Amino acid sequence: MIKIALLYIHTLRFLKFRQIYYQLYYRIKWTFFYRIANYKKWDLLQWDLRAISYPYIYCGNQSIRHLSFDLLNQTKEFENAVDWNFSEYGKLWNYHLQYMDYLLDDSIPINQRSDLLKDISNHILKGVLKLEPYPVSRRIVSSLLFINSYNQDLDPSITFALKRQVHFLESNIEYHLDANHLLENYMALCFAFCYLNEKVKFDFYYIKLNEQLDKQLLSDGAHFEKSPSYHLHILYRLLLIYQTAEVYFNPLTDLTKLKDFISKMVSWADQMLLNQSNFPLFNDSTYGQNPDYIQLQSIWKRLVTSFKEIELSESGYRKLQQHDFCLIVNCGHVIPVFQPGHIHADMLHLVLYYKDKAVLVDCGISTYENNLIRLFEKSTASHNTICYENENQSQIWGAFRMAKRAKIQLISFSKNSLEARVTWHNGFQHTRKILLTENCLCIEDSVVPLNRKFKSTIANFHFDAGIQIVPIETEWYIQELGLRINFEGSHQSELVPFEQAVDFNSKLDSTKLAVQFEETLVTYFKLIS
C-alpha cells in the first residue's frame, strides 16, 4: 500500500496544476452532465466547401470490406451493423475504428464510406456513441477530407453531427493530457473553422496552435515527446492546415510561423532517417501506423519548398556516421516532465544500421493496453543498453505512467564518438563510450553499482529479425554483412530469442545477444578482414 502511494506521489508531483484540475473537472462533467444536445452552438452555420486537391497519404495498415474491419492487425466482422462502442480488442482498436482514416481509402467504394460516416453520425446524434475529444479531433479531419472529395449530396445527419462535434471539442479541450492530444485538438479546430469559413475562430485557434508549437517543438525541430511516429503524424496535420488555410484565409492570416514550424519538423525527420524510409521505433513508434514519409516529402517540397537543416540537439538523440555504419543514440532527458506517457526507460539505448540494413533495432511496441506486455516493451531490458538486476532506469508503471526518473549527462560528442552517463532512479550509474571508425564500432560500458555490489549486470543487443547470428569459437558473426562481434570483460554471452514488435499486434521472431559482465564491458562490431 505504501509503495503504491509513493508511486502516485512521485508521478503526480510532476503534473501541472491545470492537468490535475481538468482531470477532476472532466471526470465529473463527462460522468454526470454529458448530453450531445448541449453542443448546438454551430448548428446554424453552413459548411463552405472548396475544391482543394489533397493527396491521399497512406497512414497505416487497415482494410475495410463491408462490415469487416482489419485495424491494428486485428479483424472484427460485425453481423448486421457496426458497433461503434466495440471494445473487445481494447481502447486503441476502438479509437482507430472511430478515427475513420479509412474514409480516405479509394479502394473502398465511396458509397460504402458515405454510409459508414452517416451511420456513426446518427449514433452520435442519438447519444449512442459518447464523444471523446481525441477521436473526435481525428474524425473531424478525416471526415472533412472525405467530404471535400465527395461530389454527391451529403446526408444532413453528417454535416449536422460534424458541427456538434466541433462545439463538443471546443468545450472539452484536453488540458488534462496536454502534449500531442492538445495539439490534435487545436489542429482539428483550425481545420474545421477553415471549412466553416469562420476567420475569427480560425485565428483564435491558430494562435493557440502556434503557442503550443512554440512550447512543444524543441530547438532541433523534434516534437517534445520524441516519438518519430507522433512527430510524422503532427507534421502531416500541419501540412493539411497550411494547405487549407492558404485557400481560405491567405493573405489575411500570416502563415509564415506555421511554415517555419513545418520546416523545423522536416529537418528533424530527415536527421532521424536511418535509410531512405525507416525511422527508429523510439518511444511508442511503429512501422505500420505512420504517414508515408516519401509522400509527406512530396507535399512539403511543393508547399514549403525548402528547409534549413538543424543538427540534433535538444531532443537528446545523437547520430554517428562513418563509412557504412550509422547509429542513433538516446542521450535525452525524460521530457516533457509533466507527460512522459510515451517515454521508455531507455537512456543510452542505440540502434545500428550497416550498409542501409537494420542490425541493432528498437524492440518496438505491440500494445497500449495496461498489461505486462506493455510494461516489458517499455522496460530497460527491452532496449540496447545495460540492465541491472532486471530493474528499470526510471519507474515506469501503468500503460503511460512514470514515477521516479533517471537522469543523463552528455559528457562529449563528435561525429564519430560519444560519451554519456545515466544515473538511475535508485542511484545505479552506467557510462557508455562509443567510438566509430570506418571498419569498427566500439562500445564501452562501465557501471557503478549500488553499494559497490556487483550483481547481475547484462548488456542486451537486439538484432533485426532479418539478421542471422552465427557463433564461431568465442566470437559471433553476421556473415551476410561481413561483421564479427566480440566482447572484452564478459563472463558469458548467449543468443536469446525475443519478439520484435513492428506494429500493434504484429511481431517477428528474432534474437538478441545477452552479455553478462561485472564492471566494464567492451563490445566490438568489426569488419571481417
C-alpha positions as CSV (number, residue, x, y, z in Angstrom):
1,M,0.0,0.0,0.0
2,I,2.8,2.4,0.9
3,K,4.7,1.5,-2.3
4,I,1.6,2.3,-4.4
5,A,1.1,5.6,-2.6
6,L,4.7,6.5,-3.3
7,L,4.3,5.7,-7.0
8,Y,1.3,8.1,-7.1
9,I,3.2,10.8,-5.2
10,H,6.3,10.6,-7.4
11,T,4.0,10.6,-10.5
12,L,1.7,13.4,-9.6
13,R,4.4,15.8,-8.4
14,F,5.5,16.4,-12.0
15,L,2.0,17.3,-13.2
16,K,0.8,20.9,-13.9
17,F,-1.9,22.2,-11.7
18,R,-4.0,22.7,-14.9
19,Q,-3.7,19.0,-15.7
20,I,-4.9,17.9,-12.2
21,Y,-7.8,20.5,-12.3
22,Y,-9.1,19.4,-15.7
23,Q,-8.7,15.7,-14.9
24,L,-11.1,16.1,-12.0
25,Y,-13.4,18.5,-13.8
26,Y,-13.8,16.4,-16.9
27,R,-14.4,13.2,-14.9
28,I,-17.3,14.9,-13.2
29,K,-18.6,16.6,-16.3
30,W,-18.4,13.6,-18.6
31,T,-20.0,11.3,-16.0
32,F,-22.9,13.4,-14.9
33,F,-23.5,16.2,-17.4
34,Y,-22.8,14.8,-20.9
35,R,-25.6,15.4,-23.5
36,I,-24.8,15.8,-27.2
37,A,-27.8,18.2,-27.4
38,N,-25.9,20.7,-25.3
39,Y,-23.4,21.2,-28.2
40,K,-25.5,23.2,-30.7
41,K,-23.5,26.4,-30.9
42,W,-22.7,26.0,-34.6
43,D,-26.0,24.3,-35.8
44,L,-27.0,27.2,-38.0
45,L,-23.6,27.7,-39.7
46,Q,-23.1,26.3,-43.2
47,W,-20.1,24.4,-44.4
48,D,-18.1,26.3,-47.1
49,L,-16.6,23.5,-49.1
50,R,-14.0,24.5,-51.7
51,A,-12.2,22.3,-54.2
52,I,-8.8,21.5,-52.6
53,S,-6.7,18.7,-54.0
54,Y,-5.4,16.7,-51.1
55,P,-3.1,13.7,-52.0
56,Y,-4.1,10.5,-50.2
57,I,-1.4,9.8,-47.6
58,Y,-1.1,6.2,-46.5
59,C,-1.5,6.2,-42.7
60,G,-1.4,2.6,-41.5
61,N,-2.3,-1.0,-42.2
62,Q,-6.0,-1.2,-42.4
63,S,-8.6,-2.9,-44.6
64,I,-12.3,-2.5,-44.7
65,R,-14.7,-4.8,-46.5
66,H,-18.4,-4.3,-45.9
67,L,-18.7,-4.8,-42.2
68,S,-15.3,-6.4,-41.7
69,F,-12.7,-4.1,-40.2
70,D,-9.0,-5.0,-40.2
71,L,-7.4,-2.4,-37.9
72,L,-4.1,-2.7,-35.9
73,N,-3.7,-6.2,-37.3
74,Q,-6.9,-7.4,-35.7
75,T,-10.0,-8.2,-37.7
76,K,-13.6,-7.8,-36.5
77,E,-16.6,-8.7,-38.7
78,F,-19.8,-7.2,-37.4
79,E,-23.0,-9.0,-38.2
80,N,-25.7,-6.5,-39.1
81,A,-24.3,-3.1,-38.2
82,V,-21.1,-1.6,-36.9
83,D,-20.9,-1.4,-33.1
84,W,-19.0,1.9,-32.7
85,N,-18.5,1.1,-29.0
86,F,-16.9,-2.3,-29.7
87,S,-14.1,-2.7,-27.0
88,E,-13.2,-6.4,-27.1
89,Y,-9.8,-5.6,-28.8
90,G,-9.1,-2.7,-26.4
91,K,-9.5,1.0,-26.4
92,L,-6.9,1.8,-29.1
93,W,-8.6,-0.5,-31.6
94,N,-11.9,1.2,-30.9
95,Y,-10.3,4.6,-31.3
96,H,-9.0,3.6,-34.8
97,L,-12.5,2.4,-35.7
98,Q,-13.7,5.9,-34.7
99,Y,-10.9,7.9,-36.3
100,M,-12.3,6.8,-39.7
101,D,-9.0,7.3,-41.5
102,Y,-10.3,4.7,-43.9
103,L,-12.7,7.3,-45.3
104,L,-9.8,8.4,-47.5
105,D,-9.1,4.9,-48.9
106,D,-10.2,5.0,-52.5
107,S,-10.1,1.2,-52.7
108,I,-13.3,1.2,-50.6
109,P,-16.4,2.1,-52.6
110,I,-17.3,5.7,-52.0
111,N,-21.0,4.9,-51.2
112,Q,-19.8,2.5,-48.5
113,R,-17.6,5.1,-46.9
114,S,-20.5,7.6,-47.0
115,D,-22.8,5.1,-45.4
116,L,-20.3,4.5,-42.6
117,L,-20.0,8.2,-41.9
118,K,-23.8,8.5,-41.9
119,D,-24.1,5.6,-39.5
120,I,-21.6,7.0,-37.0
121,S,-23.2,10.4,-37.3
122,N,-26.6,9.0,-36.4
123,H,-25.1,7.2,-33.4
124,I,-23.5,10.4,-32.2
125,L,-26.7,12.5,-32.6
126,K,-28.8,9.8,-30.8
127,G,-26.2,9.8,-27.9
128,V,-25.4,6.1,-28.5
129,L,-21.8,6.8,-29.1
130,K,-20.4,9.0,-26.4
131,L,-17.9,11.5,-27.6
132,E,-14.2,11.7,-26.5
133,P,-12.0,14.7,-27.5
134,Y,-9.1,12.8,-29.1
135,P,-11.1,10.5,-31.5
136,V,-13.4,13.5,-32.2
137,S,-10.3,15.5,-33.3
138,R,-9.1,12.8,-35.6
139,R,-12.6,12.1,-37.0
140,I,-13.3,15.8,-37.8
141,V,-10.2,15.9,-40.0
142,S,-10.8,12.6,-41.8
143,S,-14.5,13.5,-42.3
144,L,-13.8,16.9,-43.8
145,L,-11.1,15.4,-46.1
146,F,-13.6,12.9,-47.3
147,I,-16.4,15.4,-47.7
148,N,-14.0,17.6,-49.7
149,S,-13.7,14.8,-52.3
150,Y,-17.3,13.7,-52.2
151,N,-19.2,15.1,-55.3
152,Q,-22.7,14.0,-54.2
153,D,-25.3,15.4,-51.8
154,L,-24.4,14.5,-48.2
155,D,-27.0,13.2,-45.8
156,P,-27.9,16.1,-43.4
157,S,-27.0,14.0,-40.4
158,I,-23.3,14.0,-41.4
159,T,-22.9,17.8,-41.6
160,F,-25.1,18.3,-38.5
161,A,-23.1,15.8,-36.4
162,L,-19.9,17.3,-37.5
163,K,-21.0,20.8,-36.2
164,R,-22.0,19.2,-32.9
165,Q,-18.6,17.6,-32.7
166,V,-16.8,20.9,-33.3
167,H,-18.7,22.5,-30.5
168,F,-18.1,19.5,-28.2
169,L,-14.3,19.7,-28.9
170,E,-14.2,23.4,-28.2
171,S,-15.9,22.7,-24.8
172,N,-13.7,19.7,-23.9
173,I,-10.1,20.6,-24.9
174,E,-7.7,18.1,-23.4
175,Y,-5.8,20.3,-21.0
176,H,-5.5,17.4,-18.6
177,L,-3.4,15.4,-21.0
178,D,-1.7,18.2,-22.8
179,A,1.1,17.3,-25.3
180,N,0.1,15.7,-28.6
181,H,-3.6,15.5,-27.5
182,L,-3.7,19.3,-27.0
183,L,-2.1,19.8,-30.4
184,E,-4.5,17.4,-32.0
185,N,-7.5,19.3,-30.6
186,Y,-6.2,22.7,-31.8
187,M,-5.3,21.3,-35.3
188,A,-8.8,19.8,-35.7
189,L,-10.4,23.1,-34.7
190,C,-8.2,25.1,-37.1
191,F,-9.2,22.7,-39.9
192,A,-12.9,22.8,-39.0
193,F,-13.1,26.6,-38.9
194,C,-11.5,26.8,-42.3
195,Y,-14.3,24.7,-43.7
196,L,-16.9,26.8,-41.7
197,N,-15.2,29.9,-43.1
198,E,-15.1,31.4,-39.6
199,K,-11.9,33.5,-39.8
200,V,-12.2,34.9,-36.3
201,K,-12.5,31.5,-34.8
202,F,-9.7,30.1,-37.0
203,D,-7.4,33.0,-36.0
204,F,-8.1,32.3,-32.3
205,Y,-7.2,28.6,-32.5
206,Y,-4.4,29.3,-35.0
207,I,-2.8,31.5,-32.3
208,K,-3.4,28.8,-29.7
209,L,-1.8,26.2,-32.0
210,N,1.3,28.4,-32.6
211,E,1.6,28.9,-28.8
212,Q,1.6,25.2,-28.3
213,L,4.0,24.5,-31.1
214,D,6.4,27.1,-29.6
215,K,6.3,25.0,-26.4
216,Q,6.2,21.5,-27.8
217,L,8.8,21.8,-30.6
218,L,12.3,21.6,-29.4
219,S,15.2,23.7,-30.8
220,D,16.2,20.9,-33.2
221,G,12.7,20.6,-34.5
222,A,11.6,17.5,-32.6
223,H,8.2,17.2,-31.1
224,F,9.0,17.1,-27.4
225,E,7.6,13.5,-26.9
226,K,10.4,12.4,-29.1
227,S,8.4,9.8,-30.9
228,P,9.0,9.6,-34.7
229,S,5.5,8.2,-35.3
230,Y,3.8,11.1,-33.4
231,H,6.2,13.6,-35.0
232,L,5.2,12.4,-38.5
233,H,1.5,12.4,-37.7
234,I,1.7,16.0,-36.4
235,L,3.7,17.1,-39.4
236,Y,1.1,15.7,-41.7
237,R,-1.7,17.6,-39.9
238,L,0.2,20.8,-40.1
239,L,0.8,20.4,-43.8
240,L,-3.0,19.9,-44.2
241,I,-3.8,23.0,-42.2
242,Y,-1.2,25.1,-44.2
243,Q,-2.7,23.9,-47.5
244,T,-6.3,24.6,-46.4
245,A,-5.7,27.9,-44.7
246,E,-3.8,29.2,-47.8
247,V,-7.1,28.6,-49.8
248,Y,-9.4,30.2,-47.2
249,F,-7.6,32.9,-45.4
250,N,-4.3,33.8,-47.2
251,P,-3.1,36.6,-47.2
252,L,-5.4,37.8,-44.4
253,T,-3.8,35.4,-42.0
254,D,0.0,35.2,-41.9
255,L,1.1,31.6,-42.3
256,T,4.8,32.3,-42.0
257,K,5.2,31.0,-38.5
258,L,3.4,27.7,-39.4
259,K,5.7,27.4,-42.4
260,D,8.7,27.8,-40.1
261,F,7.4,25.1,-37.7
262,I,6.9,22.7,-40.6
263,S,10.4,23.4,-41.8
264,K,11.9,22.6,-38.4
265,M,9.9,19.4,-38.1
266,V,11.0,18.3,-41.6
267,S,14.7,18.9,-40.6
268,W,14.4,16.7,-37.5
269,A,12.6,13.9,-39.5
270,D,15.4,14.0,-42.1
271,Q,18.1,13.8,-39.4
272,M,16.4,10.8,-37.8
273,L,16.2,8.7,-41.1
274,L,18.3,5.6,-41.0
275,N,17.9,4.8,-44.6
276,Q,15.5,6.2,-47.3
277,S,12.3,5.5,-45.4
278,N,13.0,3.9,-42.0
279,F,12.9,5.6,-38.6
280,P,14.0,4.1,-35.3
281,L,11.0,2.9,-33.3
282,F,11.7,5.2,-30.3
283,N,9.0,6.0,-27.7
284,D,5.9,4.1,-28.9
285,S,6.7,4.4,-32.6
286,T,5.6,1.6,-35.0
287,Y,6.3,0.9,-38.7
288,G,2.6,0.3,-39.6
289,Q,0.8,3.4,-38.5
290,N,2.8,6.3,-39.9
291,P,2.1,8.7,-42.8
292,D,4.3,7.6,-45.6
293,Y,7.4,9.8,-45.4
294,I,8.1,9.9,-49.1
295,Q,4.6,11.2,-49.8
296,L,5.0,13.7,-47.0
297,Q,8.2,14.9,-48.6
298,S,6.4,15.5,-51.9
299,I,3.8,17.7,-50.1
300,W,6.2,19.9,-48.1
301,K,8.5,20.3,-51.1
302,R,5.5,21.7,-53.0
303,L,4.1,23.9,-50.2
304,V,7.2,24.9,-48.2
305,T,9.8,24.5,-50.9
306,S,12.9,24.4,-48.7
307,F,14.1,24.0,-45.1
308,K,17.3,24.7,-43.2
309,E,19.0,21.6,-41.7
310,I,19.3,21.7,-37.9
311,E,21.6,19.4,-36.1
312,L,20.2,17.1,-33.5
313,S,20.5,18.7,-30.1
314,E,17.7,19.3,-27.6
315,S,15.8,16.1,-28.4
316,G,18.8,14.2,-26.9
317,Y,19.3,12.0,-29.9
318,R,22.8,11.8,-31.4
319,K,23.6,10.4,-34.8
320,L,27.0,8.9,-35.6
321,Q,28.0,8.0,-39.1
322,Q,31.2,6.6,-40.6
323,H,31.6,4.9,-43.9
324,D,28.8,2.2,-43.9
325,F,28.0,2.5,-40.2
326,C,25.1,4.6,-39.0
327,L,23.7,4.7,-35.4
328,I,21.5,6.8,-33.3
329,V,21.9,7.0,-29.5
330,N,19.3,8.3,-27.0
331,C,21.1,10.7,-24.7
332,G,18.0,12.7,-23.8
333,H,16.2,13.5,-20.6
334,V,12.7,12.5,-19.7
335,I,10.6,15.2,-21.3
336,P,8.0,16.5,-21.2
337,V,8.3,16.0,-17.4
338,F,4.5,16.5,-17.0
339,Q,3.5,14.0,-19.7
340,P,6.0,11.1,-20.1
341,G,3.3,8.6,-21.2
342,H,5.2,7.6,-24.4
343,I,8.7,7.7,-22.9
344,H,10.5,4.4,-22.3
345,A,13.2,3.5,-19.7
346,D,15.8,3.6,-22.5
347,M,18.6,6.1,-21.9
348,L,21.8,5.2,-23.8
349,H,19.8,2.9,-26.0
350,L,21.0,2.8,-29.6
351,V,20.0,1.5,-33.0
352,L,22.5,0.5,-35.6
353,Y,22.3,0.3,-39.4
354,Y,25.1,-1.1,-41.6
355,K,25.0,-0.6,-45.4
356,D,21.4,0.7,-45.0
357,K,20.4,-2.6,-43.4
358,A,19.0,-2.7,-39.8
359,V,21.3,-4.5,-37.4
360,L,20.5,-3.4,-33.9
361,V,16.9,-2.4,-33.5
362,D,14.4,-1.0,-31.1
363,C,12.2,-3.8,-29.9
364,G,9.1,-1.7,-30.7
365,I,5.7,-1.9,-29.1
366,S,2.7,-4.1,-29.8
367,T,0.1,-2.7,-27.4
368,Y,-1.2,0.2,-25.4
369,E,-3.1,-2.0,-23.0
370,N,-2.3,-1.8,-19.3
371,N,-0.6,-5.2,-19.1
372,L,2.7,-7.0,-18.6
373,I,3.5,-6.9,-22.3
374,R,3.2,-3.1,-22.3
375,L,5.5,-2.8,-19.2
376,F,8.1,-5.1,-20.7
377,E,8.2,-3.3,-24.1
378,K,8.9,0.0,-22.3
379,S,11.4,-1.6,-19.9
380,T,15.2,-1.1,-19.9
381,A,15.7,-4.8,-20.6
382,S,13.9,-4.4,-23.9
383,H,16.4,-1.9,-25.2
384,N,20.1,-2.0,-26.4
385,T,21.6,-0.8,-23.1
386,I,22.6,-2.1,-19.7
387,C,20.1,-3.9,-17.4
388,Y,21.0,-4.2,-13.7
389,E,19.1,-6.8,-11.5
390,N,16.3,-6.7,-14.0
391,E,15.3,-3.2,-12.8
392,N,14.4,-0.1,-14.9
393,Q,16.2,3.1,-15.2
394,S,13.1,5.0,-14.4
395,Q,10.0,3.8,-12.5
396,I,7.5,3.0,-15.3
397,W,4.1,1.7,-14.3
398,G,0.7,1.5,-15.7
399,A,0.4,1.9,-19.5
400,F,1.5,5.6,-19.6
401,R,2.9,6.5,-16.2
402,M,6.4,7.2,-14.8
403,A,7.3,8.0,-11.2
404,K,11.0,8.5,-10.2
405,R,13.1,9.3,-13.3
406,A,16.7,8.6,-14.4
407,K,19.0,11.5,-15.3
408,I,21.5,11.7,-18.0
409,Q,24.7,13.7,-18.7
410,L,26.2,14.0,-22.2
411,I,29.9,14.2,-21.5
412,S,31.3,14.6,-25.0
413,F,30.1,14.2,-28.6
414,S,31.6,14.4,-32.1
415,K,30.7,12.9,-35.5
416,N,32.2,9.6,-34.6
417,S,32.4,9.4,-30.8
418,L,30.2,9.9,-27.8
419,E,30.4,9.6,-24.0
420,A,27.4,9.9,-21.7
421,R,26.4,8.8,-18.2
422,V,23.0,7.8,-16.9
423,T,22.1,7.8,-13.2
424,W,19.1,5.5,-12.5
425,H,16.3,6.5,-10.1
426,N,17.9,4.2,-7.5
427,G,21.4,5.6,-7.8
428,F,23.0,3.0,-10.1
429,Q,25.3,4.6,-12.7
430,H,26.1,3.5,-16.2
431,T,28.6,5.2,-18.5
432,R,28.7,4.4,-22.2
433,K,31.5,5.4,-24.6
434,I,31.2,4.9,-28.3
435,L,33.9,5.2,-31.0
436,L,33.1,4.7,-34.6
437,T,35.7,4.2,-37.3
438,E,35.5,3.1,-41.0
439,N,35.8,-0.6,-40.1
440,C,34.8,-0.9,-36.4
441,L,32.2,0.2,-33.9
442,C,33.4,0.1,-30.3
443,I,31.1,0.4,-27.3
444,E,32.5,0.5,-23.8
445,D,30.1,0.1,-20.9
446,S,31.1,0.7,-17.3
447,V,28.9,0.6,-14.3
448,V,29.0,1.8,-10.7
449,P,26.5,-0.5,-8.9
450,L,24.6,0.2,-5.7
451,N,26.8,-0.1,-2.6
452,R,29.7,-1.3,-4.9
453,K,28.0,-4.7,-5.0
454,F,28.4,-6.3,-8.5
455,K,25.4,-8.4,-9.1
456,S,23.6,-9.4,-12.3
457,T,24.6,-6.8,-15.0
458,I,23.6,-7.7,-18.5
459,A,24.1,-5.8,-21.8
460,N,21.4,-6.5,-24.3
461,F,21.8,-6.2,-28.1
462,H,18.6,-6.8,-30.0
463,F,19.0,-7.8,-33.7
464,D,16.6,-7.2,-36.5
465,A,14.6,-10.3,-37.5
466,G,16.4,-10.4,-40.8
467,I,19.8,-10.8,-39.2
468,Q,21.4,-14.3,-38.7
469,I,23.9,-14.6,-35.9
470,V,26.4,-17.4,-36.0
471,P,28.8,-18.4,-33.2
472,I,32.4,-19.2,-34.1
473,E,34.6,-20.1,-31.2
474,T,34.5,-17.0,-28.8
475,E,33.0,-14.6,-31.4
476,W,29.7,-14.0,-33.1
477,Y,29.4,-13.5,-36.9
478,I,26.9,-11.7,-39.2
479,Q,28.2,-13.3,-42.3
480,E,25.8,-11.7,-44.8
481,L,27.1,-8.3,-43.8
482,G,30.7,-9.3,-43.2
483,L,30.6,-8.3,-39.5
484,R,32.0,-10.1,-36.4
485,I,31.1,-9.3,-32.8
486,N,33.3,-9.9,-29.8
487,F,33.4,-8.9,-26.2
488,E,36.1,-8.0,-23.7
489,G,35.3,-8.3,-20.0
490,S,32.3,-10.6,-20.4
491,H,31.5,-13.6,-18.2
492,Q,29.1,-15.1,-20.6
493,S,27.3,-14.2,-23.9
494,E,24.3,-16.1,-25.2
495,L,21.9,-15.9,-28.1
496,V,18.3,-15.5,-26.8
497,P,15.1,-15.4,-28.7
498,F,12.8,-12.3,-28.5
499,E,9.8,-11.0,-30.3
500,Q,10.4,-7.9,-32.3
501,A,7.3,-5.7,-32.5
502,V,6.9,-4.0,-35.8
503,D,3.3,-2.8,-35.3
504,F,0.4,-3.1,-32.9
505,N,-0.4,-6.8,-32.5
506,S,2.3,-7.8,-35.0
507,K,5.7,-9.4,-34.0
508,L,8.5,-11.1,-35.7
509,D,10.7,-13.9,-34.2
510,S,14.2,-12.5,-33.7
511,T,17.3,-12.9,-31.5
512,K,19.4,-10.9,-29.1
513,L,22.8,-11.2,-27.5
514,A,22.6,-11.1,-23.7
515,V,26.1,-10.5,-22.3
516,Q,26.8,-10.8,-18.6
517,F,29.6,-8.8,-17.1
518,E,30.7,-7.2,-13.8
519,E,32.3,-3.8,-14.1
520,T,33.4,-3.0,-17.6
521,L,32.3,-4.5,-21.0
522,V,33.8,-3.6,-24.4
523,T,31.9,-4.6,-27.4
524,Y,33.3,-4.6,-31.0
525,F,31.4,-4.7,-34.3
526,K,34.2,-5.2,-36.8
527,L,34.5,-5.9,-40.5
528,I,35.6,-9.4,-41.3
529,S,39.1,-9.0,-42.7
